[in-house]
Amino acid sequence: MRAIKRRSIVLATTSATAFALILTGCSAPSGSGDIPAGCEAYADYQGNSGTEVEIYTTVVSPEAELFQESFTEFEDCTGITINWNGSKEFEAQLPVRVEGGTAPDLAVFPQPGLLAAMAATGKLLPASDAVAASVEANYSPDWKNYGTVDGTFYASPLGANVKSFVWYSPKTFKDNGWDIPTTWDELLALSDKIATTSDVQPWCAGFESGDATGWVGTDWMEDIVLRFGGAEVYDKWVSHEIPFNDPAIVEAIGKAGQILKNPEYVGDVPSIATTSFQTGGAGIVDGSCAMHRQASFIGGILVADQGATIVTPDDTTTEGGITTFYFPGATADDKPALGGGEFIGAFADRPEVQAVQLYLTTPEWNNKKAALGGWFSANLGLDTANVADPVNANAVEILKNATTFRFDGSDLMPAAVGAGSFWKEMTAWVAEDKSDKAVLDAIEASWPK
Amino acid sequence: MWIVTARSPFATVLPNIVLLLVGLVVFVAIIVLIFVLSERTKEKTQNRLKYFVFLGPALLLLIIGLIYPAIRTLYLSFFDARSENFIGLQNYIWAFTQPEILIVLRNTLIWTIVVPIASTTIGLAIAYLTDRMKYAGLVKSLIFMPMAISFVGASIIWKFVYAYQPDPNKEDIGLLSAIFKAIGLTPPNWLLEAPLNTFLLIAVMVWIQTGFAMVVLSAAMKAVPDDIIEASMLDGAKGWARFTRITIPMIWGSVIVVLTTITVTSLKVFDIIRTMTGGNFQTSVIANEMYQQSFRALNYGTGSALAMILFLGVLPLIIFNVRQVRKEREVH
């Protein structure tokens, strides 16, 4: 018995030592010293060598690799290791991690709605003064505002996208002698012309997106409210100063229905709900449909999945070449832009975390990341020359120059609406032919009181 | 502390393995220590300690993992979205008045009635028909195989079966649509047509659960003594009479266990709906809506209320099942 006892004590001490080793192992002492050669640009971020920063995000492979690549030089020069932790369940897992006390260092919010919810928990930390100053210098005030909750600036902008695009094939348009419409009426006239004079389907659309099915429909609504209701009505609609079933919104869903619920334009209406958003635009590549309203980011998906090539509008010879025209409003001069973006906020105030957040707001990083392709941001220092893709380059110009720019409304609404009833009801609108009124009334009823 | 990195999987796994090993060593050390210490106490104390040592860990885990969360969920179900203000029964009133949620409750009811009855009946028929058949093993393994597929995997397989091609000029990839077209019918958009779509989703669950029912019932049938069967044959009982008067009563206990087990499984169904329709097109069920409310709409109040409704639905079945098992034991 004595022997057993002694052995157990030895066991306990060994395990305790092992545990202590692990504890110290993960917090290696931070080094200082001189800046390595070629790293002069990273002077502001020194003194954090040997530390790690976790970035929690929805972005997974293959896009994640491009982010990793854009960090390499920063990591080599500062000794900070950036752990890019992408999860498709980010939206559900982040609140769980925050509530559970294992919040990530930095989180990339795909929607300001979730950002507001996290700020309300008190666990999300306000951005450091250096980050705030850098965002003020490098972004328009609007973008700083999207990362602000109740007057406190939390999250700096990361990537961006522009939604007010209609994708089409310049070759198909040229071959059929169709002209780019510049007003809503011209758009409908062109759709009629395509429907009656050719065997090409005027529009194609896809709402299916797993458990986020329906978001494509919300983008349609936002673009049209912004065009026909105007920026003021749009803001009131998003902040619920006017009800969701306000006459202006009724008008917008009616206009969306002119296209999306017209079998002459889109073929089988209910199947829009079961067509994935990735394949929704396939028809413009193979020539079976003419137009597809979708955000800038669909280009990369159509290139990868359908073998499309992104071209300039002047290139009318490339087979499978696709590009965009501006989703028209009531008049040709009326050009408000709808877009979205991600915001990165911190749950930890360690110096290395602040250093990483600061670095991501600089024109240096934004240019480096954009040059790797398929990505752009609203950073004012972003050089359009670094954005190779003509559609993305156009989007960058729109972001810089649009007189009226509005953020994706469903992302700003409370999650119960913006990531719930708005998606569900737009899906039911096409899938079950639910009436305009019933859809808007149901969303209005679901708005948290 | 151990941050997941996207860069090298090994760097993630290694610390976890080390941590696991350390944990195991600590665990063994504590157990040994407890035994050593308890052996040194008086016999009377030992008797009392025995319960504590053996039941303690299980009880502790049960309290942390089950009882505390259940009470907390009940508590949260009386509060608003942010769990800040007490709102009484509002969440429950919401659940039983909102038209969308009523459809959810209706669907759950359909699931819990159709799935157990269909799976058990089909499983029972197959078990009986293959009871003395040649190659029964092969048939049974084929039918049991879906049981080995995860719900999400099965849902993806069946999503292809139900796939619908709206463009008549493009090739169909959906099996069911292709069969319909081959015999000259126009296929509907399967997953869109309510209430047909709920039954199409139920078919997936039945496909999975039939194997389970068959295996359990087949084993029960094997346990029916041969002399009883022989006696019934001498008394002139033919196939159907023998099945209803002898086999069924003899295996009734197993039938009940199978029925209740499958009922509980279908009450909790989540993966199939989330994978195949995302709860759209009037196919949602309680478990899916609970997730939707809690983690998408971030409304912990309504989410918890739905969880409690689900819990209350499962409870009587569990009680019934436990009683049944106890009764069986008394007989034997």
Interface residues (C-beta under 8 A of the other chain):
Chain A: M1 I4 K5 R7 S8 L11 A12 T14 S15 A18 F19 I22 C26 E52 E54 S61 A64 Q68 T81 N83 W84 N85 G86 E91 A92 P95 V96 A117 A120 G210 D211 A212 T213 G214 G267 D268 P270 S271 A273 T274 T275 S288 A415 A416 A419 G420 K424 T427 A428 A431 E432 A442 P448
Chain B: M1 W2 I3 V4 T5 A6 R7 P15 V18 L19 V22 V25 V26 V28 A29 V32 L33 V36 E39 A81 R82 E100 Y164 P166 D167 N169 K170 N189 L191 L192 A194 R274 G278 G279 N280 F281 Q282 Y291 Q292 F295 R296 A297 L298 N299
